[in-house]
Amino acid sequence: MASAAPKPQNAQASKTQQPKTQQSAQPNTAKQGAKPATSKQSTKPETPKQGAPKAGPAAAGAAAAGVSATKAKADAQTPPAKQQPKQPDAGKNKLPEGKPANAAQASQTAQASQPAGKLQAQAQPKAQAPQSQAKQTQPKAQAQQPQKPRPEAEQANRPASTGKPGTTAKAAGAAATANSANHAATEQEIARALARRSQSVGTPSQQQLKAPKPPREAQKHPNRSAQTSDAKPNNKPIAKSTAKEASIATAPAAFVQPPKNEPRPQQSAKPATPVMVDSFPHEPEALATPPESKEVKHNRRARLRQVKGLDGLRGLAVLAVVIYHFFGDFLPGGYLGVDMFFVLSGFLITSLLVREFRASGRISLKDFWVRRFRRILPAALTVLIICTSIVALVGGDLAVGIREQFLGTFFFVNNWTQIATSQSYFADNEIQVFAHYWSLAVEEQFYVIWPLLIFTIFAISRRQPRRLPIAVSLILAIASGVAMWLIYAPGEDPTRVYYGTDTHAFGLLIGAILSLMLTSTKEDPEADSWASPGKSERVLAGTIGFLALAGYIAQLFLMPDDADFTYRGGLVLTSVLGALMIWGIVREFGPLKWIFSTAVMRWLGQRSFSLYLWHWPVVMILRAIFDGNHSSDKPWILGLVAVPISFLLAELSYQFVENPFRRGGYKKTWTGYWAARPSMSEMKDGFAKAFWPLVPLIVVASLVGVGYALATSSDKSELEQQLEMLQQKNTQSNQGNPGDTAAPANPVENTRRPIPTGNEITAIGDSVMLAASEALQQRYPGIYVDAAVSRHYTAAIPIIQQLKDSGQLRSTVFLGFGTNGPAFPDQIQEVVDLIGPDHTIVMAVPYGDRGWMAQSQRDVIDAAKKYDNVYLADWCTHAQSNPNLLYSDGIHPLPEGASEYALAFHYALLQYSNYDKNLESKCQI
């Protein structure tokens, strides 16, 4: 048997340069000089068992190059039956820790130590080592194809010999060194490929992020192993993956540990160390951000920059409102705090809408309304339910009209409900527990309409995101201010223009205009929402904002709610000043920054919503409990009691209602509440343990109280019922008594004039005169009384004109006004001139704890000094001396107190009779 001559080394090198995927189509034959195989082996290709490796010419060439010719000849003469290939040891096929195993290389190394002539004889399934799973799927026809040798770099990357005969220590060391170097180079190549692929695929969509992750199977490298005909490349996008994941997901088959025939314990792989990508010490990622998908962009949410000063501005606004309601004489313009709330709401809401549209390309109305309801509903409904149940418990005039108040407040139409039921913001004849919810109703109506309108405007003006929205908002704001100017009638009740959404929306719109001017239109959701263009603009904003603060404080002290200027430009000016203050605050420069960023102002601002909701019901309930003892000399007592109660309730509402629902939402808050029931021992103190079981009882009791209050609600108070009855009596009395318009027939003496009788007197007045009309008729039988609710001096003009034209205006006229607003000098002059100097006029000095009452009293006294035929009926002195004779509103006389009202007019007629005119009032004005 001839021995096989070793091939030259250059021939082997030429073979290694051929690609591994190219294989010969001829069957594998023995080399020259080798022992021929059996006829069965030479004529029919052999199909190896699954998992058996194929021995190719590359392995034989590598073995012949590593041994001497003498050694090869001696081995070739050994009988083949006695040369059984030794099974490779599993432990010897392992690479050092951290290196991938290569079973095919171990098999080829073992074959390389045997003679080249016996390679084909030993290519039986019994002598084969386990092969990688990637080669098990090759077709049978391809199994007999001779495999081309791998490139030199790949041969060098193979691990060293496992200790088989014919492998020297020097060769093992060289192979290990080459393998380590090539392995590091391969890791860098993988990382760079991953970065390029991340750039090509872009940001994954939401469906890709939610899809289940595929198993981390080894991927076959196209340059190192043959691909099967049915193999499908893995084209799933790889984005923002770590280096460890990248090395596992894209590792070539040559570095994957092949499965063994026998089960082996699974070893945990060491985490891959971060790699260097283009000299940047971070994990591989895209060098440029590719365009995002529409779905990903629509899910982006931009948040507003937190400005501490805005909380402080809320604190100033709520403080002004509370002082106005508790100590109105000290701060007559405190109601302007509501307009500051309007400007703030319009600014912040519009800023949120602008940032959402610019960042995501749309406005989610559902998410917007859910956030608004989460912010407002919990605290508002809590106050509504608890206070309604208390009203049912207290009863009396406090429960009058509670059904209409509750329903109007619940559906956020409180302002229109009060307008429809003729409730007055200034002349409240009955107690309105939820009168302050009118401002909340205006804001909620704005929140429903404004997002729809602003989204339409944004969609039309995408290329110019500021010009058209600002123009539309400015037109609407001007229209609202002009509507208030035109609808307001001087001297009449201004409730309609003050409560109306159409006439009082300019504050919200002015805040929206400021937002459209300042809010960033960048698409980046992380951009500063109110970025300043430069330091000079910040200085200008801080200076103008501070001057606006000075003007606003001046308005709080100098602009009462009954002045004509208030409704003809005053409230619009307040809104403009508020917008300038917000501009200075968001620029965070100058004194405004530290004034409104103090801890006290921020504390008030954070609790402003709860404090606003609680303070007014507390005042109304305490007034009802004190039974009307809130005359002009005692309002500070009520305020001292109501202020601490209001702050305590506001703090509880802020901590346990407002914050939990705002941060966690409805579902999470209720779930957390019920889940906390078993953990009573984990509560902080004994008070919490004792208080927690009371919460369900309070909720149930409040709901029961609400049901009872709505079922037993009365439409009219005791005073209203009394006034209605008296008005019917007056109508009947006036129809049956035409009266006498002539002067007294028999003057008694020159030093005295006769006192007019009832047939000579015409009485015109408001609800106070109506409440005392029965007493007037008893003292002056036959008197003509025309009195009604919510009348002012201007309402007397057409009545007097009608009576004068019909000849029914009698010689003596009683005038009782001033309860529903100030008696301005020009209005009094018009009324006196219309009556004429030939009539005797007696004017009542009004009484009440309203802010305009002092001015009304002075106007009446000045008229008596100016006109000789005008006398004073000092009702103010009688009421102030006997406050227990008044209803709970502190204005209208009870039936037993009505005689005092009639007595005041009688004293005025005595002065007329005695030619003695009193020009001063004993009432403390």
MARFI-11639 format. One line per 4 residues: their letters; for each residue x, y, z of C-alpha. Coordinates in pm, whole numbers, m for minus. Example, Ala and Ser with C-alpha at 12.3 -4.5 7.8 and 13.67 -1.06 7.14 Angstrom:
<recs>
as) 1230 m450 780 | 1367 m106 714
</recs>
This chain:
<recs>
masa) 0 0 0 | 157 321 m119 | 184 613 113 | 46 955 30
apkp) 306 1220 m38 | 265 1546 150 | 142 1840 m57 | 343 2155 m85
qnaq) 252 2436 150 | 188 2683 m129 | m77 2456 m266 | m250 2456 65
askt) m235 2836 82 | m393 2860 m260 | m676 2645 m147 | m741 2846 164
qqpk) m801 3158 m46 | m1113 3004 m199 | m1448 3093 m42 | m1592 2836 189
tqqs) m1934 2840 21 | m1796 2703 m306 | m1784 2322 m304 | m1701 2070 m572
aqpn) m1981 1890 m749 | m1774 1567 m786 | m1792 1294 m523 | m1516 1276 m267
takq) m1238 1035 m379 | m921 904 m215 | m598 1083 m268 | m319 946 m481
gakp) m148 654 m315 | m419 597 m56 | m588 264 7 | m894 231 m217
atsk) m1231 215 m54 | m1490 m56 m110 | m1708 m55 m416 | m2002 58 m211
qstk) m1812 355 m86 | m1673 450 m425 | m1996 426 m627 | m2257 560 m390
petp) m2225 878 m189 | m2243 817 180 | m2502 998 387 | m2359 1085 725
kqga) m2567 1063 1038 | m2726 1375 1175 | m2478 1575 1370 | m2169 1403 1217
pkag) m1909 1639 1073 | m1781 1612 717 | m1405 1566 677 | m1290 1774 382
paaa) m962 1825 198 | m883 2128 410 | m835 1913 719 | m611 1664 532
gaaa) m398 1941 391 | m355 2099 731 | m245 1764 878 | 3 1688 599
agvs) 161 2030 641 | 211 1977 1016 | 396 1632 1011 | 705 1493 850
atka) 702 1255 552 | 857 973 751 | 591 990 1014 | 319 992 749
kada) 466 683 575 | 488 484 896 | 132 565 984 | 6 480 638
qtpp) 136 117 665 | m72 46 972 | m376 m176 896 | m694 33 881
akqq) m899 m213 1087 | m685 m143 1390 | m699 236 1350 | m1019 334 1528
pkqp) m1058 710 1568 | m1066 815 1929 | m1374 1005 2050 | m1283 1359 2136
dagk) m1299 1440 2504 | m1568 1695 2590 | m1345 1871 2837 | m1064 1909 2585
nklp) m1285 2068 2323 | m1359 2364 2548 | m1190 2693 2497 | m1065 2890 2794
egkp) m1344 3068 2988 | m1497 3349 2793 | m1402 3200 2448 | m1658 3037 2217
anaa) m1616 2662 2152 | m1567 2520 1803 | m1647 2151 1770 | m1570 2138 1399
qasq) m1220 2266 1460 | m1162 2002 1727 | m1265 1730 1482 | m1039 1861 1208
taqa) m747 1887 1448 | m790 1523 1549 | m796 1417 1185 | m492 1627 1109
sqpa) m284 1410 1344 | m354 1096 1135 | m211 1002 794 | m359 1185 502
gklq) m430 862 319 | m667 730 581 | m886 1040 613 | m1164 908 393
aqaq) m1162 568 553 | m1219 723 890 | m1503 954 772 | m1764 719 920
pkaq) m2044 837 1152 | m1891 645 1445 | m1571 843 1426 | m1731 1185 1395
apqs) m1746 1444 1673 | m2066 1640 1734 | m2128 1909 1478 | m2302 2244 1524
qakq) m2673 2261 1473 | m2632 2483 1169 | m2467 2196 968 | m2731 1938 1057
tqpk) m2979 2097 817 | m2767 2056 502 | m2921 1834 227 | m2790 1483 165
aqaq) m2662 1563 m178 | m2451 1837 m38 | m2313 1625 246 | m2065 1446 13
qpqk) m1942 1769 m142 | m1581 1847 m50 | m1563 2159 165 | m1330 2432 59
prpe) m1079 2548 317 | m1168 2862 515 | m972 3185 478 | m646 3222 663
aeqa) m792 3473 906 | m1060 3226 994 | m812 2941 1031 | m608 3156 1264
nrpa) m919 3238 1463 | m973 2869 1546 | m874 2753 1894 | m555 2565 1956
stgk) m527 2187 1944 | m691 1998 2228 | m394 1783 2292 | m431 1525 2011
pgtt) m119 1359 1876 | 64 1569 1625 | m23 1909 1773 | 265 2093 1932
akaa) 254 2347 2217 | 394 2613 1988 | 111 2574 1740 | m145 2584 2022
gaaa) m5 2910 2160 | 2 3075 1819 | m355 2972 1747 | m476 3099 2085
tans) m307 3437 2033 | m454 3476 1686 | m795 3368 1812 | m794 3631 2089
anha) m691 3912 1855 | m947 3821 1591 | m1218 3783 1855 | m1162 4142 1976
ateq) m1167 4267 1618 | m1490 4080 1555 | m1655 4245 1857 | m1572 4589 1720
eiar) m1701 4487 1379 | m2029 4369 1534 | m2072 4692 1730 | m2009 4909 1422
alar) m2253 4703 1216 | m2512 4739 1490 | m2473 5118 1494 | m2516 5137 1113
rsqs) m2821 4912 1131 | m2974 5122 1411 | m2949 5425 1184 | m3124 5246 900
vgtp) m3422 5114 1091 | m3498 5422 1304 | m3707 5433 1619 | m3925 5121 1668
sqqq) m4301 5162 1659 | m4535 5082 1946 | m4632 4746 1786 | m4267 4645 1767
lkap) m4207 4748 2127 | m4508 4549 2247 | m4432 4237 2034 | m4286 3936 2221
kppr) m3909 3914 2198 | m3771 3619 1993 | m3533 3372 2159 | m3170 3469 2149
eaqk) m3050 3209 1900 | m2714 3230 1734 | m2721 3383 1388 | m2511 3225 1111
hpnr) m2253 3459 970 | m2267 3456 589 | m1887 3458 560 | m1821 3169 799
saqt) m2085 2901 743 | m2297 2783 454 | m2661 2896 456 | m2936 2644 396
sdak) m3171 2693 107 | m3468 2767 335 | m3290 2985 590 | m3450 3327 645
pnnk) m3242 3619 760 | m3350 3795 1078 | m3466 4138 963 | m3618 4262 1289
piak) m3500 4615 1363 | m3238 4650 1629 | m3245 4986 1801 | m3097 5115 2123
stak) m2963 4774 2222 | m2670 4722 2451 | m2335 4582 2349 | m2409 4256 2529
easi) m2736 4208 2339 | m2568 4302 2013 | m2288 4047 2059 | m2538 3770 2134
atap) m2786 3861 1862 | m2529 3892 1580 | m2264 3639 1692 | m2141 3416 1403
aafv) m2187 3041 1409 | m1815 2983 1456 | m1836 3128 1809 | m2149 2944 1919
qppk) m2108 2642 2149 | m2242 2337 1958 | m2478 2097 2129 | m2337 1766 2253
nepr) m2494 1424 2223 | m2496 1401 2598 | m2672 1668 2808 | m2438 1918 2959
pqqs) m2506 2164 3242 | m2597 2510 3114 | m2334 2766 3199 | m2415 3131 3261
akpa) m2236 3358 3019 | m2042 3653 3147 | m2195 3993 3063 | m2033 4160 2770
tpvm) m1821 4460 2852 | m1912 4797 2694 | m1738 4848 2363 | m1583 5150 2199
vdsf) m1779 5274 1900 | m1601 5535 1689 | m1391 5634 1992 | m1700 5718 2202
phep) m1706 5535 2540 | m2072 5439 2533 | m2293 5170 2399 | m2350 5162 2023
eala) m2639 5375 1907 | m2745 5573 1604 | m2528 5873 1526 | m2827 6071 1394
tppe) m3191 6047 1504 | m3401 5919 1213 | m3759 6040 1154 | m4008 5898 1403
skev) m4319 5711 1309 | m4650 5894 1338 | m4767 5672 1618 | m4455 5733 1825
khnr) m4477 6108 1760 | m4844 6122 1857 | m4767 5956 2190 | m4512 6219 2286
rarl) m4618 6454 2564 | m4455 6788 2630 | m4461 6925 2982 | m4448 7285 3094
rqvk) m4156 7423 3286 | m4238 7457 3653 | m4231 7821 3763 | m4260 7865 4137
gldg) m4378 8224 4103 | m4703 8116 3938 | m4802 7936 4257 | m4731 8255 4447
lrgl) m4953 8453 4209 | m5236 8211 4282 | m5175 8275 4650 | m5218 8650 4601
avla) m5541 8599 4406 | m5706 8370 4661 | m5595 8592 4949 | m5765 8891 4786
vviy) m6091 8697 4741 | m6095 8568 5099 | m6031 8914 5246 | m6301 9061 5023
hffg) m6561 8813 5146 | m6458 8828 5512 | m6352 9195 5544 | m6504 9368 5243
dflp) m6467 9718 5385 | m6091 9675 5414 | m6039 9547 5056 | m6332 9657 4836
ggyl) m6162 9533 4518 | m6072 9187 4643 | m6314 9031 4396 | m6051 9103 4128
gvdm) m5868 8791 4245 | m6116 8591 4036 | m6004 8776 3723 | m5645 8689 3808
ffvl) m5749 8323 3822 | m5905 8361 3477 | m5587 8501 3323 | m5374 8228 3482
sgfl) m5606 7953 3362 | m5614 8085 3007 | m5235 8114 3000 | m5156 7767 3137
itsl) m5426 7579 2945 | m5327 7735 2614 | m4959 7664 2683 | m5039 7297 2736
lvre) m5236 7283 2410 | m4961 7458 2213 | m4686 7230 2342 | m4892 6916 2283
fras) m4977 7014 1928 | m4621 7110 1838 | m4467 6800 1996 | m4716 6536 1877
gris) m4888 6701 1582 | m5233 6671 1739 | m5438 6750 2051 | m5593 6459 2238
lkdf) m5923 6603 2355 | m5996 6294 2562 | m5670 6317 2754 | m5710 6693 2800
wvrr) m6060 6668 2943 | m5967 6373 3163 | m5679 6575 3313 | m5907 6873 3372
frri) m6175 6664 3541 | m5912 6489 3751 | m5786 6829 3864 | m6123 6990 3939
lpaa) m6395 6733 4003 | m6274 6555 4321 | m6237 6867 4535 | m6537 7047 4382
ltvl) m6772 6751 4431 | m6645 6692 4784 | m6732 7048 4888 | m7063 7030 4703
iict) m7175 6706 4871 | m7059 6786 5224 | m7199 7140 5224 | m7532 7026 5081
siva) m7569 6773 5361 | m7488 7045 5619 | m7749 7271 5460 | m8007 6996 5502
lvgg) m7911 6971 5868 | m7925 7345 5938 | m8235 7416 5730 | m8413 7751 5729
dlav) m8331 8009 5466 | m8001 7835 5407 | m8184 7551 5229 | m8387 7777 5002
gire) m8321 7700 4636 | m8061 7436 4722 | m8195 7203 4453 | m8131 7455 4175
qflg) m7795 7545 4323 | m7684 7183 4349 | m7786 7084 3996 | m7646 7399 3839
tfff) m7317 7352 4021 | m7295 6980 3946 | m7329 7038 3570 | m7100 7347 3574
vnnw) m7369 7595 3466 | m7393 7771 3801 | m7347 8115 3648 | m7636 8075 3405
tqia) m7855 7921 3676 | m7811 8226 3895 | m7885 8457 3604 | m8200 8261 3514
tsqs) m8328 8265 3874 | m8256 8641 3911 | m7994 8591 4179 | m7777 8894 4239
yfad) m7407 8896 4313 | m7461 9221 4503 | m7817 9217 4643 | m7842 8862 4776
neiq) m8176 8856 4956 | m8125 8492 5045 | m7816 8296 5128 | m7646 8133 4828
vfah) m7414 7861 4955 | m7263 7789 4612 | m7270 8139 4463 | m6890 8135 4422
ywsl) m6906 7836 4185 | m6999 8076 3906 | m6630 8132 3825 | m6565 7759 3816
avee) m6854 7721 3572 | m6707 7988 3343 | m6370 7811 3340 | m6520 7468 3271
qfyv) m6724 7603 2981 | m6405 7757 2845 | m6225 7422 2878 | m6491 7255 2665
iwpl) m6495 7509 2382 | m6138 7638 2366 | m5951 7314 2277 | m6184 7255 1981
lift) m6136 7609 1856 | m5762 7627 1907 | m5703 7289 1740 | m5893 7408 1433
ifai) m5687 7725 1423 | m5361 7531 1462 | m5457 7292 1184 | m5520 7583 948
srrq) m5205 7779 1038 | m4936 7510 1065 | m4676 7723 887 | m4753 8029 1100
prrl) m4833 7890 1445 | m4861 8231 1614 | m5017 8491 1384 | m5364 8350 1320
piav) m5425 8210 1673 | m5325 8544 1829 | m5549 8737 1590 | m5853 8517 1660
slil) m5797 8530 2037 | m5758 8907 2030 | m6082 8952 1835 | m6274 8732 2079
aias) m6129 8913 2382 | m6226 9253 2243 | m6575 9127 2162 | m6623 9001 2518
gvam) m6507 9330 2671 | m6729 9535 2439 | m7027 9313 2523 | m6979 9385 2895
wliy) m6955 9757 2823 | m7274 9763 2614 | m7494 9534 2824 | m7407 9699 3153
apge) m7660 9962 3260 | m7532 10215 3513 | m7724 10205 3837 | m7873 9860 3771
dptr) m7769 9525 3905 | m7455 9420 3710 | m7497 9049 3782 | m7575 8962 3419
vyyg) m7254 9107 3279 | m7047 8983 3572 | m7168 8622 3565 | m7204 8579 3189
tdth) m6949 8363 3010 | m6985 8576 2700 | m6920 8902 2885 | m6652 8781 3126
afgl) m6438 8553 2907 | m6188 8825 2812 | m5965 8737 3109 | m5924 8378 2986
liga) m5863 8499 2631 | m5604 8759 2735 | m5416 8483 2916 | m5439 8272 2600
ilsl) m5293 8557 2393 | m4996 8583 2628 | m4942 8209 2602 | m4949 8216 2220
mlts) m4685 8491 2228 | m4448 8324 2477 | m4490 7947 2443 | m4227 7766 2239
tked) m4337 7618 1904 | m4048 7372 1882 | m4133 7009 1814 | m3888 6885 2074
pead) m4096 6781 2380 | m3801 6860 2607 | m3771 7220 2487 | m3822 7504 2735
swas) m4191 7593 2722 | m4130 7965 2780 | m3775 8021 2660 | m3650 8379 2682
pgks) m3487 8532 2373 | m3228 8715 2581 | m3138 8893 2901 | m3268 9230 2783
ervl) m3614 9084 2734 | m3602 8930 3081 | m3509 9266 3234 | m3792 9437 3047
agti) m4043 9171 3152 | m3939 9187 3516 | m3965 9566 3525 | m4303 9587 3353
gfla) m4436 9300 3562 | m4343 9477 3884 | m4518 9797 3771 | m4824 9587 3680
lagy) m4823 9442 4033 | m4833 9794 4176 | m5128 9882 3953 | m5312 9564 4049
iaql) m5271 9631 4421 | m5405 9984 4367 | m5714 9839 4201 | m5773 9608 4497
flmp) m5816 9913 4720 | m5968 10167 4481 | m6203 9984 4242 | m6524 9863 4414
ddad) m6762 9622 4245 | m7039 9882 4204 | m6846 10144 4009 | m6932 10206 3644
ftyr) m6564 10198 3550 | m6543 9840 3678 | m6764 9713 3396 | m6656 9962 3133
gglv) m6289 9886 3107 | m6184 9825 3466 | m6201 9445 3459 | m6030 9437 3118
ltsv) m5750 9651 3260 | m5717 9408 3551 | m5675 9119 3308 | m5406 9305 3113
lgal) m5217 9381 3435 | m5242 9014 3529 | m5096 8909 3194 | m4803 9149 3238
miwg) m4738 9007 3583 | m4733 8652 3444 | m4488 8763 3175 | m4252 8898 3438
ivre) m4289 8588 3656 | m4210 8331 3385 | m3897 8529 3291 | m3784 8488 3655
fgpl) m3604 8819 3682 | m3629 9103 3929 | m3835 9142 4246 | m4132 8943 4114
kwif) m3923 8627 4129 | m3855 8639 4502 | m4189 8801 4598 | m4398 8520 4455
stav) m4146 8241 4518 | m4153 8276 4895 | m4267 7976 5095 | m4579 8150 5229
mrwl) m4705 8262 4889 | m4638 7922 4734 | m4812 7748 5023 | m5121 7964 4967
gqrs) m5106 7911 4593 | m5087 7533 4617 | m5400 7532 4834 | m5575 7815 4653
fsly) m5831 7594 4480 | m5942 7416 4797 | m5941 7741 4995 | m6155 7913 4733
lwhw) m6406 7626 4737 | m6441 7611 5116 | m6430 7972 5237 | m6765 8093 5098
pvvm) m6982 7803 5226 | m6818 7847 5567 | m6927 8213 5571 | m7283 8130 5466
ilra) m7324 7847 5716 | m7183 8051 6003 | m7416 8338 5918 | m7713 8103 5929
ifdg) m7596 7954 6260 | m7543 8300 6411 | m7901 8386 6306 | m7813 8697 6117
nhss) m7603 8869 6384 | m7361 9008 6130 | m7443 9374 6132 | m7195 9634 6016
dkpw) m7027 9649 6355 | m6965 9272 6381 | m6840 9134 6048 | m6486 9103 6178
ilgl) m6609 8859 6445 | m6750 8632 6176 | m6429 8665 5979 | m6210 8571 6273
vavp) m6412 8252 6319 | m6444 8166 5950 | m6079 8215 5849 | m5920 7935 6058
isfl) m6205 7696 5977 | m6162 7764 5606 | m5787 7709 5616 | m5825 7385 5811
lael) m6080 7243 5568 | m5869 7356 5272 | m5562 7176 5408 | m5756 6853 5463
syqf) m5905 6873 5116 | m5565 6945 4960 | m5389 6655 5132 | m5654 6384 5118
venp) m5868 6470 4815 | m5701 6707 4572 | m5347 6568 4564 | m5425 6192 4560
frrg) m5671 6219 4272 | m5454 6459 4075 | m5145 6238 4097 | m5295 5890 4088
gykk) m5626 5934 3910 | m5963 5796 4013 | m5896 5424 3980 | m5559 5421 4152
twtg) m5681 5641 4438 | m5986 5431 4515 | m5789 5109 4477 | m5525 5237 4716
ywaa) m5789 5348 4961 | m5956 5008 4980 | m5623 4828 4984 | m5521 5031 5291
rpsm) m5803 4894 5502 | m5618 4590 5644 | m5303 4790 5722 | m5446 4987 6010
semk) m5147 4907 6230 | m4914 5066 5976 | m5068 5410 6010 | m4857 5674 6176
dgfa) m5056 5769 6481 | m5366 5691 6679 | m5562 5976 6522 | m5530 5819 6178
kafw) m5644 5482 6313 | m5946 5641 6471 | m6022 5867 6173 | m5999 5610 5894
plvp) m6321 5419 5984 | m6508 5752 5992 | m6443 5819 5624 | m6705 5573 5493
livv) m6952 5702 5749 | m6893 6061 5640 | m6942 5966 5276 | m7267 5778 5343
aslv) m7403 6050 5572 | m7319 6318 5316 | m7498 6133 5038 | m7804 6082 5257
gvgy) m7799 6450 5349 | m7781 6548 4983 | m8084 6337 4903 | m8281 6485 5190
alat) m8185 6842 5100 | m8287 6800 4737 | m8616 6638 4834 | m8717 6903 5089
ssdk) m8576 7209 4914 | m8799 7518 4916 | m8810 7759 4627 | m8873 8066 4841
sele) m8742 8179 5173 | m8954 8306 5458 | m8869 8660 5358 | m8962 8602 4996
qqle) m9291 8446 5094 | m9360 8744 5319 | m9269 8990 5047 | m9486 8811 4793
mlqq) m9784 8819 5026 | m9733 9187 5102 | m9703 9274 4736 | m10039 9112 4665
kntq) m10196 9309 4950 | m10045 9632 4822 | m10181 9569 4475 | m10532 9516 4608
snqg) m10506 9819 4836 | m10383 10046 4558 | m10666 9941 4326 | m10934 10022 4585
npgd) m10785 10353 4697 | m10725 10615 4427 | m10600 10866 4686 | m10593 11242 4691
taap) m10338 11440 4497 | m10447 11780 4636 | m10280 11967 4919 | m10427 11957 5273
anpv) m10753 12157 5285 | m10731 12300 5637 | m10389 12423 5743 | m10387 12446 6121
entr) m10149 12726 6209 | m9874 12911 6033 | m9617 12749 6262 | m9724 12394 6175
rpip) m9826 12208 5865 | m10071 11918 5866 | m9924 11568 5853 | m10019 11403 5523
tgne) m10263 11114 5541 | m10240 10783 5358 | m10451 10906 5069 | m10191 11177 5008
itai) m9885 10950 5006 | m9725 10748 4724 | m9451 10505 4835 | m9202 10364 4580
gdsv) m8916 10140 4685 | m8729 9813 4683 | m8768 9489 4879 | m8704 9660 5217
mlaa) m9005 9884 5165 | m9199 9581 5041 | m9117 9396 5364 | m9253 9692 5565
seal) m9548 9770 5338 | m9805 9622 5576 | m9677 9839 5861 | m9695 10146 5635
qqry) m10055 10068 5549 | m10141 10029 5916 | m9988 10366 6007 | m10108 10542 5690
pgiy) m10432 10383 5574 | m10491 10433 5204 | m10124 10476 5115 | m10020 10374 4762
vdaa) m9722 10134 4784 | m9531 10020 4473 | m9234 9815 4593 | m9054 9516 4443
vsrh) m8741 9309 4477 | m8403 9419 4333 | m8502 9773 4250 | m8270 10069 4217
ytaa) m8325 10442 4180 | m8323 10403 3803 | m8624 10171 3830 | m8823 10448 4001
ipii) m8800 10682 3702 | m9050 10505 3469 | m9288 10436 3760 | m9292 10800 3863
qqlk) m9334 10911 3502 | m9631 10679 3454 | m9802 10793 3777 | m9742 11157 3694
dsgq) m9879 11123 3343 | m10192 10949 3473 | m10243 11204 3751 | m10199 10943 4026
lrst) m9879 11080 4178 | m9978 11211 4518 | m9847 11517 4698 | m9611 11329 4928
vflg) m9369 11069 4790 | m9176 10811 4995 | m8859 10676 4830 | m8689 10368 4973
fgtn) m8382 10258 4770 | m8013 10197 4820 | m8021 9827 4910 | m7924 9702 4563
gpaf) m7654 9951 4484 | m7530 10302 4551 | m7755 10600 4497 | m7548 10814 4265
pdqi) m7604 11192 4283 | m7707 11226 3918 | m7968 10952 3955 | m8114 11111 4269
qevv) m8122 11446 4094 | m8312 11300 3798 | m8571 11141 4029 | m8620 11460 4235
dlig) m8652 11678 3926 | m8907 11438 3777 | m9125 11449 4090 | m9111 11826 4100
pdht) m9065 12090 4370 | m9436 12102 4445 | m9421 11758 4608 | m9285 11661 4947
ivma) m9020 11388 4918 | m8911 11163 5205 | m8604 10945 5134 | m8506 10649 5350
vpyg) m8145 10628 5469 | m8058 10267 5371 | m7900 10011 5600 | m7702 9692 5545
drgw) m7358 9539 5550 | m7296 9585 5178 | m6985 9757 5054 | m7174 10037 4881
maqs) m7405 10110 5173 | m7197 10393 5319 | m7189 10572 4985 | m7564 10531 4943
qrdv) m7623 10679 5287 | m7407 10984 5210 | m7579 11040 4876 | m7921 11048 5042
idaa) m7804 11289 5314 | m7645 11516 5052 | m7974 11524 4859 | m8161 11636 5171
kkyd) m7909 11918 5214 | m7938 12021 4851 | m8316 12018 4801 | m8559 12198 5032
nvyl) m8847 11954 4968 | m8640 11642 5055 | m8652 11500 5410 | m8471 11208 5573
adwc) m8633 10888 5710 | m8347 10758 5926 | m8414 10386 5884 | m8042 10318 5929
thaq) m8051 10436 6293 | m8358 10224 6376 | m8210 9908 6219 | m7870 9954 6373
snpn) m8022 9995 6718 | m8237 9678 6682 | m8049 9417 6471 | m8268 9137 6610
llys) m8561 9285 6418 | m8400 9189 6084 | m8401 8874 5878 | m8090 8660 5854
dgih) m7962 8869 5565 | m7925 9168 5799 | m8114 9399 5563 | m8486 9325 5553
plpe) m8707 9385 5859 | m8902 9105 6021 | m9280 9155 6064 | m9218 9280 6417
gase) m8945 9509 6287 | m9145 9653 5999 | m9312 9902 6234 | m8969 10059 6294
yala) m8941 10123 5922 | m9281 10294 5915 | m9190 10488 6228 | m8881 10628 6055
fhya) m9104 10782 5784 | m9343 10913 6047 | m9060 11101 6220 | m8970 11258 5885
llqy) m9329 11381 5838 | m9323 11532 6187 | m9017 11735 6083 | m9207 11847 5775
snyd) m9504 11946 5988 | m9289 12140 6238 | m9073 12304 5972 | m8781 12124 6133
knle) m8548 11954 5891 | m8286 11709 6019 | m7984 11703 5788 | m7781 11435 5964
skcq) m7825 11069 6053 | m7743 10916 6388 | m7638 10594 6214 | m7269 10508 6230
i) m7169 10535 5868
</recs>
